[in-house]
């Protein structure tokens, strides 16, 4: 029996304020995932849906236990095909 081709591509963009899209000292928000989703939808074959989830927390740092705990929670909520991680280092 042939394998069923996936019909949905699920992507998690995970990280800190850069992932959330904070700008203008927190007065605005424009996550990169929106533009990425637009470009991917243009490039994906017909019939493939895209589900993009953005999980960014300002001030979160990759070295903090909370970063790893939040990451673990996110990836157990839903199976993702791709995960893009941009974690703060300072």
N, CA, C and O atoms as a Tinker XYZ file with bonds, in Angstrom:
   360  protein
     1  N      0.845000   -1.170000    0.000000    73     2
     2  CA     0.000000    0.000000    0.000000    64     1     3
     3  C      0.899000    1.244000    0.000000    63     2     4     5
     4  O      1.808000    1.336000    0.825000    81     3
     5  N      0.665000    2.200000   -0.905000    73     3     6
     6  CA     1.486000    3.411000   -0.927000    64     5     7
     7  C      1.200000    4.291000    0.288000    63     6     8     9
     8  O      0.093000    4.309000    0.827000    81     7
     9  N      2.229000    5.013000    0.696000    73     7    10
    10  CA     2.057000    5.943000    1.816000    64     9    11
    11  C      1.198000    7.118000    1.381000    63    10    12    13
    12  O      1.290000    7.586000    0.246000    81    11
    13  N      0.369000    7.584000    2.291000    73    11    14
    14  CA    -0.473000    8.745000    2.028000    64    13    15
    15  C      0.378000   10.007000    2.109000    63    14    16    17
    16  O      1.117000   10.206000    3.074000    81    15
    17  N      0.271000   10.849000    1.100000    73    15    18
    18  CA     1.021000   12.103000    1.109000    64    17    19
    19  C      0.390000   13.063000    2.116000    63    18    20    21
    20  O     -0.834000   13.134000    2.226000    81    19
    21  N      1.218000   13.797000    2.846000    73    19    22
    22  CA     0.665000   14.754000    3.810000    64    21    23
    23  C     -0.083000   15.874000    3.091000    63    22    24    25
    24  O      0.324000   16.316000    2.017000    81    23
    25  N     -1.161000   16.319000    3.687000    73    23    26
    26  CA    -1.928000   17.410000    3.100000    64    25    27
    27  C     -1.777000   18.699000    3.889000    63    26    28    29
    28  O     -2.240000   19.754000    3.456000    81    27
    29  N     -1.132000   18.618000    5.041000    73    27    30
    30  CA    -0.929000   19.797000    5.882000    64    29    31
    31  C      0.517000   19.841000    6.353000    63    30    32    33
    32  O      1.052000   18.847000    6.844000    81    31
    33  N      1.135000   20.992000    6.201000    73    31    34
    34  CA     2.486000   21.229000    6.705000    64    33    35
    35  C      2.346000   22.094000    7.952000    63    34    36    37
    36  O      1.826000   23.208000    7.882000    81    35
    37  N      2.808000   21.587000    9.089000    73    35    38
    38  CA     2.696000   22.317000   10.358000    64    37    39
    39  C      4.073000   22.818000   10.781000    63    38    40    41
    40  O      5.027000   22.048000   10.893000    81    39
    41  N      4.150000   24.124000   11.013000    73    39    42
    42  CA     5.420000   24.750000   11.379000    64    41    43
    43  C      5.240000   25.539000   12.672000    63    42    44    45
    44  O      4.266000   26.272000   12.840000    81    43
    45  N      6.192000   25.374000   13.574000    73    43    46
    46  CA     6.238000   26.154000   14.810000    64    45    47
    47  C      7.420000   27.110000   14.733000    63    46    48    49
    48  O      8.555000   26.684000   14.518000    81    47
    49  N      7.158000   28.399000   14.906000    73    47    50
    50  CA     8.209000   29.408000   15.055000    64    49    51
    51  C      8.281000   29.711000   16.546000    63    50    52    53
    52  O      7.333000   30.242000   17.124000    81    51
    53  N      9.392000   29.378000   17.157000    73    51    54
    54  CA     9.517000   29.412000   18.611000    64    53    55
    55  C     10.703000   30.274000   19.010000    63    54    56    57
    56  O     11.770000   30.185000   18.402000    81    55
    57  N     10.523000   31.111000   20.032000    73    55    58
    58  CA    11.657000   31.893000   20.498000    64    57    59
    59  C     11.289000   33.029000   21.430000    63    58    60    61
    60  O     10.401000   32.915000   22.275000    81    59
    61  N     12.007000   34.135000   21.245000    73    59    62
    62  CA    11.884000   35.282000   22.141000    64    61    63
    63  C     11.123000   36.418000   21.456000    63    62    64    65
    64  O     10.274000   36.174000   20.599000    81    63
    65  N     11.432000   37.660000   21.838000    73    63    66
    66  CA    10.722000   38.817000   21.291000    64    65    67
    67  C     10.926000   38.971000   19.788000    63    66    68    69
    68  O     10.044000   39.490000   19.105000    81    67
    69  N     12.060000   38.537000   19.261000    73    67    70
    70  CA    12.277000   38.610000   17.816000    64    69    71
    71  C     11.294000   37.701000   17.083000    63    70    72    73
    72  O     10.792000   38.052000   16.015000    81    71
    73  N     11.028000   36.551000   17.652000    73    71    74
    74  CA    10.048000   35.637000   17.060000    64    73    75
    75  C      8.649000   36.225000   17.163000    63    74    76    77
    76  O      7.855000   36.113000   16.229000    81    75
    77  N      8.346000   36.850000   18.291000    73    75    78
    78  CA     7.029000   37.463000   18.468000    64    77    79
    79  C      6.870000   38.693000   17.578000    63    78    80    81
    80  O      5.750000   39.097000   17.266000    81    79
    81  N      7.977000   39.278000   17.175000    73    79    82
    82  CA     7.919000   40.407000   16.260000    64    81    83
    83  C      7.859000   41.766000   16.926000    63    82    84    85
    84  O      7.431000   42.740000   16.307000    81    83
    85  N      8.282000   41.848000   18.183000    73    83    86
    86  CA     8.270000   43.130000   18.885000    64    85    87
    87  C      9.145000   44.147000   18.158000    63    86    88    89
    88  O     10.250000   43.836000   17.713000    81    87
    89  N      8.630000   45.355000   18.050000    73    87    90
    90  CA     9.422000   46.472000   17.524000    64    89    91
    91  C      8.896000   47.763000   18.142000    63    90    92    93
    92  O      7.878000   47.757000   18.833000    81    91
    93  N      9.574000   48.838000   17.898000    73    91    94
    94  CA     9.186000   50.147000   18.435000    64    93    95
    95  C      9.023000   50.098000   19.953000    63    94    96    97
    96  O      8.037000   50.584000   20.507000    81    95
    97  N     10.018000   49.496000   20.609000    73    95    98
    98  CA    10.034000   49.389000   22.071000    64    97    99
    99  C      8.797000   48.675000   22.613000    63    98   100   101
   100  O      8.296000   49.013000   23.686000    81    99
   101  N      8.314000   47.693000   21.869000    73    99   102
   102  CA     7.167000   46.914000   22.310000    64   101   103
   103  C      5.819000   47.500000   21.939000    63   102   104   105
   104  O      4.783000   46.927000   22.277000    81   103
   105  N      5.814000   48.639000   21.247000    73   103   106
   106  CA     4.541000   49.257000   20.865000    64   105   107
   107  C      3.927000   48.589000   19.639000    63   106   108   109
   108  O      2.731000   48.728000   19.381000    81   107
   109  N      4.746000   47.872000   18.893000    73   107   110
   110  CA     4.251000   47.190000   17.699000    64   109   111
   111  C      4.657000   45.732000   17.703000    63   110   112   113
   112  O      5.550000   45.315000   18.440000    81   111
   113  N      3.984000   44.969000   16.867000    73   111   114
   114  CA     4.277000   43.547000   16.781000    64   113   115
   115  C      4.097000   43.099000   15.331000    63   114   116   117
   116  O      3.035000   43.294000   14.740000    81   115
   117  N      5.136000   42.502000   14.772000    73   115   118
   118  CA     5.079000   42.015000   13.397000    64   117   119
   119  C      5.979000   40.781000   13.293000    63   118   120   121
   120  O      7.138000   40.898000   12.897000    81   119
   121  N      5.461000   39.605000   13.644000    73   119   122
   122  CA     6.292000   38.401000   13.628000    64   121   123
   123  C      6.708000   38.008000   12.213000    63   122   124   125
   124  O      5.944000   38.173000   11.262000    81   123
   125  N      7.916000   37.491000   12.085000    73   123   126
   126  CA     8.414000   37.052000   10.780000    64   125   127
   127  C      7.605000   35.890000   10.223000    63   126   128   129
   128  O      7.614000   35.644000    9.017000    81   127
   129  N      6.909000   35.176000   11.096000    73   127   130
   130  CA     6.150000   34.003000   10.655000    64   129   131
   131  C      5.037000   34.363000    9.666000    63   130   132   133
   132  O      4.667000   33.539000    8.830000    81   131
   133  N      4.511000   35.565000    9.752000    73   131   134
   134  CA     3.465000   35.983000    8.817000    64   133   135
   135  C      3.975000   36.041000    7.390000    63   134   136   137
   136  O      3.344000   35.514000    6.474000    81   135
   137  N      5.115000   36.679000    7.204000    73   135   138
   138  CA     5.708000   36.774000    5.862000    64   137   139
   139  C      6.190000   35.405000    5.390000    63   138   140   141
   140  O      6.043000   35.063000    4.217000    81   139
   141  N      6.761000   34.631000    6.295000    73   139   142
   142  CA     7.211000   33.290000    5.948000    64   141   143
   143  C      6.034000   32.437000    5.474000    63   142   144   145
   144  O      6.144000   31.727000    4.474000    81   143
   145  N      4.921000   32.505000    6.181000    73   143   146
   146  CA     3.732000   31.740000    5.792000    64   145   147
   147  C      3.247000   32.159000    4.408000    63   146   148   149
   148  O      2.877000   31.316000    3.591000    81   147
   149  N      3.249000   33.456000    4.151000    73   147   150
   150  CA     2.824000   33.958000    2.839000    64   149   151
   151  C      3.710000   33.389000    1.731000    63   150   152   153
   152  O      3.209000   32.910000    0.714000    81   151
   153  N      5.017000   33.443000    1.933000    73   151   154
   154  CA     5.951000   32.946000    0.912000    64   153   155
   155  C      5.820000   31.438000    0.717000    63   154   156   157
   156  O      5.869000   30.947000   -0.410000    81   155
   157  N      5.654000   30.709000    1.811000    73   155   158
   158  CA     5.512000   29.258000    1.698000    64   157   159
   159  C      4.219000   28.874000    0.982000    63   158   160   161
   160  O      4.214000   27.959000    0.159000    81   159
   161  N      3.128000   29.567000    1.289000    73   159   162
   162  CA     1.862000   29.266000    0.604000    64   161   163
   163  C      1.984000   29.488000   -0.898000    63   162   164   165
   164  O      1.389000   28.753000   -1.686000    81   163
   165  N      2.742000   30.487000   -1.292000    73   163   166
   166  CA     2.967000   30.742000   -2.717000    64   165   167
   167  C      3.773000   29.621000   -3.364000    63   166   168   169
   168  O      3.596000   29.335000   -4.548000    81   167
   169  N      4.658000   28.985000   -2.596000    73   167   170
   170  CA     5.570000   27.985000   -3.147000    64   169   171
   171  C      5.080000   26.541000   -3.007000    63   170   172   173
   172  O      5.511000   25.667000   -3.760000    81   171
   173  N      4.194000   26.289000   -2.061000    73   171   174
   174  CA     3.737000   24.915000   -1.824000    64   173   175
   175  C      2.865000   24.420000   -2.975000    63   174   176   177
   176  O      2.141000   25.201000   -3.593000    81   175
   177  N      2.939000   23.129000   -3.257000    73   175   178
   178  CA     2.070000   22.569000   -4.295000    64   177   179
   179  C      0.597000   22.719000   -3.919000    63   178   180   181
   180  O      0.247000   22.805000   -2.742000    81   179
   181  N     -0.243000   22.748000   -4.927000    73   179   182
   182  CA    -1.681000   22.853000   -4.702000    64   181   183
   183  C     -2.157000   21.665000   -3.867000    63   182   184   185
   184  O     -1.715000   20.534000   -4.069000    81   183
   185  N     -3.047000   21.931000   -2.942000    73   183   186
   186  CA    -3.584000   20.875000   -2.096000    64   185   187
   187  C     -2.873000   20.722000   -0.762000    63   186   188   189
   188  O     -3.337000   19.979000    0.103000    81   187
   189  N     -1.746000   21.417000   -0.582000    73   187   190
   190  CA    -1.023000   21.362000    0.691000    64   189   191
   191  C     -1.418000   22.587000    1.514000    63   190   192   193
   192  O     -1.213000   23.723000    1.087000    81   191
   193  N     -1.982000   22.348000    2.689000    73   191   194
   194  CA    -2.327000   23.445000    3.595000    64   193   195
   195  C     -1.133000   23.733000    4.499000    63   194   196   197
   196  O     -0.295000   22.867000    4.748000    81   195
   197  N     -1.080000   24.957000    4.976000    73   195   198
   198  CA    -0.015000   25.365000    5.888000    64   197   199
   199  C     -0.639000   25.827000    7.194000    63   198   200   201
   200  O     -1.552000   26.653000    7.203000    81   199
   201  N     -0.135000   25.285000    8.298000    73   199   202
   202  CA    -0.515000   25.750000    9.634000    64   201   203
   203  C      0.751000   26.267000   10.302000    63   202   204   205
   204  O      1.701000   25.517000   10.526000    81   203
   205  N      0.750000   27.553000   10.616000    73   203   206
   206  CA     1.911000   28.201000   11.212000    64   205   207
   207  C      1.539000   28.664000   12.609000    63   206   208   209
   208  O      0.552000   29.377000   12.790000    81   207
   209  N      2.320000   28.264000   13.591000    73   207   210
   210  CA     2.100000   28.703000   14.971000    64   209   211
   211  C      3.315000   29.522000   15.405000    63   210   212   213
   212  O      4.457000   29.129000   15.167000    81   211
   213  N      3.057000   30.657000   16.039000    73   211   214
   214  CA     4.123000   31.514000   16.536000    64   213   215
   215  C      4.073000   31.522000   18.055000    63   214   216   217
   216  O      3.032000   31.792000   18.654000    81   215
   217  N      5.210000   31.222000   18.671000    73   215   218
   218  CA     5.300000   31.228000   20.131000    64   217   219
   219  C      6.570000   31.974000   20.520000    63   218   220   221
   220  O      7.640000   31.380000   20.656000    81   219
   221  N      6.432000   33.279000   20.696000    73   219   222
   222  CA     7.562000   34.102000   21.107000    64   221   223
   223  C      7.267000   34.784000   22.428000    63   222   224   225
   224  O      6.170000   35.302000   22.633000    81   223
   225  N      8.245000   34.785000   23.327000    73   223   226
   226  CA     8.085000   35.421000   24.637000    64   225   227
   227  C      9.235000   36.400000   24.841000    63   226   228   229
   228  O     10.393000   35.987000   24.897000    81   227
   229  N      8.932000   37.694000   24.953000    73   227   230
   230  CA     9.983000   38.682000   25.164000    64   229   231
   231  C     10.798000   38.381000   26.418000    63   230   232   233
   232  O     10.247000   38.050000   27.468000    81   231
   233  N     12.096000   38.499000   26.293000    73   231   234
   234  CA    12.990000   38.294000   27.426000    64   233   235
   235  C     13.365000   36.851000   27.675000    63   234   236   237
   236  O     14.205000   36.573000   28.530000    81   235
   237  N     12.763000   35.928000   26.948000    73   235   238
   238  CA    13.102000   34.520000   27.144000    64   237   239
   239  C     14.495000   34.259000   26.582000    63   238   240   241
   240  O     14.853000   34.782000   25.527000    81   239
   241  N     15.265000   33.462000   27.278000    73   239   242
   242  CA    16.653000   33.170000   26.908000    64   241   243
   243  C     16.812000   31.661000   26.801000    63   242   244   245
   244  O     16.323000   30.917000   27.651000    81   243
   245  N     17.496000   31.213000   25.756000    73   243   246
   246  CA    17.641000   29.779000   25.489000    64   245   247
   247  C     18.264000   29.020000   26.658000    63   246   248   249
   248  O     17.993000   27.832000   26.835000    81   247
   249  N     19.086000   29.681000   27.450000    73   247   250
   250  CA    19.761000   29.011000   28.565000    64   249   251
   251  C     18.857000   28.835000   29.790000    63   250   252   253
   252  O     19.201000   28.085000   30.704000    81   251
   253  N     17.713000   29.512000   29.820000    73   251   254
   254  CA    16.814000   29.414000   30.973000    64   253   255
   255  C     15.999000   28.124000   30.913000    63   254   256   257
   256  O     15.576000   27.712000   29.833000    81   255
   257  N     15.774000   27.483000   32.063000    73   255   258
   258  CA    14.919000   26.286000   32.082000    64   257   259
   259  C     13.517000   26.566000   31.530000    63   258   260   261
   260  O     12.910000   25.689000   30.915000    81   259
   261  N     13.004000   27.768000   31.742000    73   259   262
   262  CA    11.653000   28.096000   31.269000    64   261   263
   263  C     11.550000   28.002000   29.748000    63   262   264   265
   264  O     10.501000   27.642000   29.215000    81   263
   265  N     12.636000   28.326000   29.054000    73   263   266
   266  CA    12.661000   28.241000   27.589000    64   265   267
   267  C     12.463000   26.794000   27.155000    63   266   268   269
   268  O     11.640000   26.504000   26.287000    81   267
   269  N     13.220000   25.894000   27.764000    73   267   270
   270  CA    13.121000   24.468000   27.417000    64   269   271
   271  C     11.759000   23.892000   27.814000    63   270   272   273
   272  O     11.184000   23.086000   27.082000    81   271
   273  N     11.252000   24.305000   28.963000    73   271   274
   274  CA     9.944000   23.812000   29.413000    64   273   275
   275  C      8.835000   24.268000   28.466000    63   274   276   277
   276  O      7.954000   23.487000   28.109000    81   275
   277  N      8.887000   25.527000   28.068000    73   275   278
   278  CA     7.879000   26.058000   27.140000    64   277   279
   279  C      7.976000   25.353000   25.789000    63   278   280   281
   280  O      6.961000   25.040000   25.167000    81   279
   281  N      9.206000   25.109000   25.344000    73   279   282
   282  CA     9.417000   24.405000   24.081000    64   281   283
   283  C      8.818000   22.995000   24.145000    63   282   284   285
   284  O      8.126000   22.564000   23.222000    81   283
   285  N      9.087000   22.295000   25.226000    73   283   286
   286  CA     8.566000   20.937000   25.390000    64   285   287
   287  C      7.041000   20.935000   25.378000    63   286   288   289
   288  O      6.426000   20.068000   24.757000    81   287
   289  N      6.427000   21.905000   26.064000    73   287   290
   290  CA     4.957000   22.001000   26.063000    64   289   291
   291  C      4.426000   22.220000   24.645000    63   290   292   293
   292  O      3.458000   21.583000   24.230000    81   291
   293  N      5.071000   23.127000   23.910000    73   291   294
   294  CA     4.598000   23.443000   22.555000    64   293   295
   295  C      4.646000   22.236000   21.627000    63   294   296   297
   296  O      3.698000   21.985000   20.883000    81   295
   297  N      5.742000   21.493000   21.669000    73   295   298
   298  CA     5.865000   20.385000   20.719000    64   297   299
   299  C      5.041000   19.167000   21.122000    63   298   300   301
   300  O      4.856000   18.252000   20.320000    81   299
   301  N      4.543000   19.148000   22.362000    73   299   302
   302  CA     3.660000   18.050000   22.748000    64   301   303
   303  C      2.191000   18.381000   22.479000    63   302   304   305
   304  O      1.351000   17.481000   22.450000    81   303
   305  N      1.875000   19.661000   22.281000    73   303   306
   306  CA     0.495000   20.057000   21.985000    64   305   307
   307  C      0.048000   19.582000   20.612000    63   306   308   309
   308  O     -1.110000   19.212000   20.419000    81   307
   309  N      0.975000   19.595000   19.661000    73   307   310
   310  CA     0.640000   19.287000   18.282000    64   309   311
   311  C      1.893000   18.757000   17.593000    63   310   312   313
   312  O      2.994000   19.237000   17.862000    81   311
   313  N      1.741000   17.784000   16.718000    73   311   314
   314  CA     2.919000   17.333000   15.977000    64   313   315
   315  C      3.274000   18.352000   14.892000    63   314   316   317
   316  O      2.433000   18.702000   14.063000    81   315
   317  N      4.504000   18.819000   14.902000    73   315   318
   318  CA     4.973000   19.771000   13.896000    64   317   319
   319  C      5.907000   19.062000   12.930000    63   318   320   321
   320  O      6.662000   18.167000   13.310000    81   319
   321  N      5.840000   19.482000   11.676000    73   319   322
   322  CA     6.756000   18.953000   10.667000    64   321   323
   323  C      8.094000   19.680000   10.727000    63   322   324   325
   324  O      9.154000   19.079000   10.553000    81   323
   325  N      8.025000   20.977000   10.975000    73   323   326
   326  CA     9.227000   21.806000   11.089000    64   325   327
   327  C      9.118000   22.648000   12.352000    63   326   328   329
   328  O      8.026000   23.051000   12.753000    81   327
   329  N     10.269000   22.910000   12.975000    73   327   330
   330  CA    10.343000   23.840000   14.104000    64   329   331
   331  C     11.497000   24.788000   13.831000    63   330   332   333
   332  O     12.626000   24.358000   13.593000    81   331
   333  N     11.205000   26.081000   13.866000    73   331   334
   334  CA    12.224000   27.119000   13.702000    64   333   335
   335  C     12.413000   27.754000   15.072000    63   334   336   337
   336  O     11.464000   28.280000   15.653000    81   335
   337  N     13.638000   27.705000   15.587000    73   335   338
   338  CA    13.907000   28.214000   16.928000    64   337   339
   339  C     14.864000   29.395000   16.850000    63   338   340   341
   340  O     15.918000   29.315000   16.220000    81   339
   341  N     14.488000   30.482000   17.492000    73   339   342
   342  CA    15.331000   31.665000   17.592000    64   341   343
   343  C     15.297000   32.079000   19.055000    63   342   344   345
   344  O     14.404000   32.809000   19.484000    81   343
   345  N     16.279000   31.606000   19.818000    73   343   346
   346  CA    16.279000   31.851000   21.252000    64   345   347
   347  C     17.257000   32.930000   21.654000    63   346   348   349
   348  O     18.377000   32.987000   21.145000    81   347
   349  N     16.840000   33.776000   22.556000    73   347   350
   350  CA    17.704000   34.823000   23.059000    64   349   351
   351  C     18.926000   34.261000   23.767000    63   350   352   353
   352  O     18.890000   33.172000   24.340000    81   351
   353  N     19.995000   35.019000   23.714000    73   351   354
   354  CA    21.245000   34.572000   24.320000    64   353   355
   355  C     21.763000   35.541000   25.364000    63   354   356   357
   356  O     22.786000   35.268000   25.991000    81   355
   357  N     21.097000   36.654000   25.569000    73   355   358
   358  CA    21.610000   37.634000   26.531000    64   357   359
   359  C     20.672000   37.833000   27.687000    63   358   360
   360  O     20.958000   38.626000   28.584000    81   359
